[in-house]
Structures are given as structure tokens and as C-alpha cells.
Amino acid sequence: MSPQFAIVVVIAAFVVFGATQSEQFLRSGTWINILRNAVFIAIVASFTTFVFVSGGLDLSVGSLFAVGAMASAREPRETSAG
């Protein structure tokens, strides 16, 4: 079994499992929310792939992504009026 086919099988298994556990899993709003949350990781992964293909080796992207997430989570708390 090729790795690409295995990934498709695993994703299909997750979708079937989610659909059996909740009626709302197959609604469009759920999929839009999943894609909206995954887009940030896709952007970072695409630029990391570009760095690897161009011959560079930059493994600090993950840590920078984590620092950015922590900073953005902290921002609303510090700037709130209440």
C-alpha cells in the first residue's frame, strides 16, 4: 500500500468515525470550521516545503509558529478594556 493511499484511508476512517458519533459532523459549517483552523498549518507547511526544496534547512518554523500562537492568545487579554 502506498503512503498516499494510506493517508486517504486514514482520513476516510476518521470521517466515518466522526459521522457515526455526531449528526452535525457532516454539515458544511463543521467542514468550514475544520478548514479555517487548518489553513494556518497549511501556510506554514507550504513555506517550510519551499525552504527544504530550495536547499535550506530551517527547523525553527515550528517553534516560531508556537511563539506566535502564544503571543496572539495573550494579546486580547492584555488589551481588553475590562
N, C-alpha and C positions, 0 to 999 in steps of 0.2 A: 504494500500500500504506500503510495507516495505521500510525502508530508502535506502537500496541498490538499489532497483528498481527505487526509486525516483531520485537518483543520475544519473542513466543511462538515464532516461527520460530527465532530465535537460541537460545533456551533448549532447544527441541526438538533442534536440531542439536548442542548441547553434550551433551545426554543420549544421543543416538545415538552420538556420538563416544566418550563415556565407556563406554558399554555395549560398544562394539566393542573397546576397549582393555583392559578388565578384566572378568572374570566376576563379581567381587564388587561392581561398581558399582551394580547394580540391587537389591542386598539392602537390607532395611529398616534395618539398622544404619548403612549408609552415609548414607542419607537422613536418619536421625535426627541423625547427626553433622553433616551439612551444615546442617540447620535449627537445631541447637543453636548452631553458630558464627555463623549469620546473624541470630539473634534480637537481638543487641546492636545491630547496624547498623539493624535494623528499628525498634527502640525509639527510637534517636536520630533516624532519618529521620521517624518519626511526630511527634515533638515539634518537630522543625525545620519540618515542614509546618504544624503548628499555629501556630508563630510567624509564618511567612510569611503564612498566611491571615488572622491577626488584625491584620496591618498592620505588624508589626515586621520588622526586617531584622537577623538575628543570624547572622553568618557565622563566629563563633568556635566553633561547636559542633564542627567537625572537629578543631580544634586541642585543644580540651578533651578530646575523645574520645581523641586520641593521647597526651596527657599522662596521662590516666587509665590507658591501656593500659600505658604505660611504668612508671608507679608500681606497678601491680598485678603487673607482671612482675618488678619489683625486690624487692617485699615478701617473697616466700618466701626469697630469698637472704639478706636481712638478718636474718630472724627464725629461721633454721634453727639447730638445736641443735649441728650438727656443725661 
